[in-house]
Amino acid sequence: MLRLTHKLPQIPVLMALVLLAIYTATRIGLALYTGTDSAPLRLWPGIFAKGLWFDLAVASVLLAPVFLYEALLPNRWRASRLHRALRLFWMWFSVSLLLFGAVAEFTFWLEFSTRFNFIAVDYLIYTHEVIGNIRQSYPVGWIFAAIGVLAALIVWMIQKWVRHADSASLTRKQRFSLAAAAVIVPTLAMLSANIDQMEGQGNSFATELSGNGLFTFAAAMRRNELDYDKFYRTIPEDVAEATLRKLGVERTPKSAALSAGAPESAASLAFFSKRPRNVILITVESLSAEYMGAYGASTGLTPNLDAITRDGLKFERLFATGTRTVRGLEATSLGTPPIPGQAIVHRPNNEHLATIGELLKQQGFSTFFFYGGYGYFDNMNAYYRANDYRVVDRTDFPKASIMFENVWGVADESLFNNVLQFFDAKSETDKPFFAQIMTTSNHRPYTYPDGRIDIPSPGGRDGAVKYTDYAIGKFIRDAKSKPWFKDTLFVIVADHCASVAGKTKLPVDRYHIPLIFYAPELLKPARYAPILSQIDIPPTLIDVLGMKGSNLFYGHSAFASAPIAERAFISNYQELGYLKNGILTVLSPKQRVESFSVDPKTYASTPTAIDPQLLTEAIAYYQTASEAYKSGTLLAPAYRKAKP
């Protein structure tokens, strides 16, 4: 039996052993769930060695108050019945919190395949959606009950040692040592431990498994926004600007005014027989290309979208810029490469930017943003309102029009029905319009109305994809009866993929998303093979409409008359990827650079030598995009300050 001597700080040691046991069990569980295909057994020694280091660092901080309490607790109170009862209750509560953290890590891993990052930080802000999502996705009552019972069992198992510890009297020297340990140990641990120490095994799953959730959470709070110039490889500003000019990126307004007028001429309308008058951009939650039959899936989950694709223009190789909705909204509205840290949608000073809505509004369009949830989430309403969109979210929908809703939003079917009713009721549709619609149904808890599809709700990801497909198909069929349908281009794109888990930091296949242009009276069925980025959507739509301003984006029009270089931008919160010529160049904090050869069919990545030219191009894009946000040159021309 374990015997703790009176010379040791027994209660802190007991709690340290419990804490380390829970953290180790959590790591083992996550590793087993992930599987040896993703995190090979040969990497496990490194995973658990690094994991123990981070667990000890966290333990030193969490146990500092315990050390201090033991140093100050009078000897005469230790053995009292009241103190013992309070001690056991405190232990039970503390162990319950540790177990709750383990459960929270598992649910987060199921969704993102990472330890806590600043998605988790954001989730503390949007507690209504997050708590509601958890309640609707998991049997919360049973989970809490199991946590309480297991915590009680653990405390019961160690109570003998607790009683033994409280029978000991501490000397003045021991008290001084405990007080000193409460300050010195966590200070040394926090100075020595760094989140970058998780790296080094060449496998992203191993990197994440070696971390500690509380440690990565604290690091995320510190690194919520990363200054590009401080953390990443840079080049002289004039070199960066010259590099972009050679790539066709000017971003220089010819005039502050973008007033309505005759459409700009184009060398060719490409696949269009004539220009559309209106655009409806449907941004679909978490729709990976791999789910669609049109992109090779055999599951039959997207019959409506597959039919729409057959009759429209299918973009074969479009890549999302990031891993969250705000990144997709940033790319499809602002057309800029993702800067490190938070998306611009989520940042201050994001009003009157050169978004597609702002530019079209100045040229006589009615511009709208429709969202099935509460648009305060992720700052969406504030961002779109500040950029001259009219915002309509679930708070604007009549109650009778909502046949189903969950914590994230109304069913996509209700969202689309309200969009149609809105256009029917508004005389503003006499003007050309641009409307962006953000869906929510393809999101955990994956619930939707009964009787629509053959997968009962909740149907997991497959059911949610099939229901979203049903809702989009119904929306298109209903729209066909509207007078504006024949002049409207429908654009269907995902905000990001369903999952970004992979063996590398930026697994290219996890950024491949669908993009379909559909306008049966304006557009011939066709396929578009070149690689495109999400940031190319705004300039392409400006070009298709024949309006001014396509030169104001970092992206380029897919239908530009001049030949374009195929490239894409993919990122998470710290790594910035530049995909071109089959090479993925990755910029990381601490000025690190990596390069990978990407298979054109499978998108599998293998390390390769760094191409100096591609590195210069990658830096030029990301460095200038970050500077453009800080300096205000992402603003629409009418709002830019004149240079002295």
KAJOBEL-V624103 format. One line per field, one symbol per residue. ss: DSSP state (h for helix, s for strand, l for the rest). burial: + if it has 24 or more other ideal C-beta (glycine too) atoms within 12 Angstrom, else -. A space follows every 50 residues. Layout:
ss=???
burial=???
This chain:
ss=lllllllllhhhhhhhhhhhhhhhhhhhhhhhhhllllllhhhhhhhhhh hhhhhhhhhhhhlhhhhhhhhhllhhhhllhhhhhhhhhhhhhhhhhhhh hhhhhhhhhhhhlllllhhhhhhhhlhhhhhhhhhhhllhhhhhhhhhhh hhhhhhhhhhhhhhhhlllllhhhhhhhhhhhhhhhhhhhhhllhhhhll lllhhhhhhlllhhhhhhhhhhllsllhhhhlllllhhhhhhhhhhllll lllllllllllllllllllllslllllssssssslllshhhlhhhlllll llhhhhhhhhllssssssslllllhhhhhhhhhhllllllsllhhhllll llsllhhhhhhllllsssssslllllhhhhhhhhhllllssslhhhllhh hlllssllsslhhhhhhhhhhhhhhlhhhhllssssssllllllllllll lllllllllhhhhhhhhhhhhhhhhhhhhlllllhhhsssssssllllll lllllllhhhhsssssssllllsllssssssssllhhhhhhhhhhllllh hhlllllllllllllllssssllllsssssllsssssslllsssssssll llllsssllllhhhhhhhhhhhhhhhhhhhhlllslhhhlllll
burial=---+---++++++++++++++++++++--++--+---++---++-+++-+ +++++++++++++++++++++-+----+--------++--++-+++++++ +++++++++-+++++++++++++--+--++-+++--+---------+--+ +--++--+--++++++-+-+---+---++-++--++--++--+-+-+++- +-++++++++++++++++++--++++-++-+++++----++-++--+++- +-+----+----------++++--+++++++++++++++++++++-+--- ++-+++-++-+++++++++++++++++++++++++++++++++++++--+ +++++++++++++++++++++++++-++++++++++++++++++-++--- -+-++++++++++++++++++++-----+--++++++++++++++++++- -++-+-+++-++++++++++++++++--+--+-++-++++++++++++++ ++++++++++++++++++++-++--+-+-+++++++++++++++++++++ ++++++++++---+++++++++++++++++-++++++++---++++++-- --+-+----+---++++++++++++++++---+++++++-----
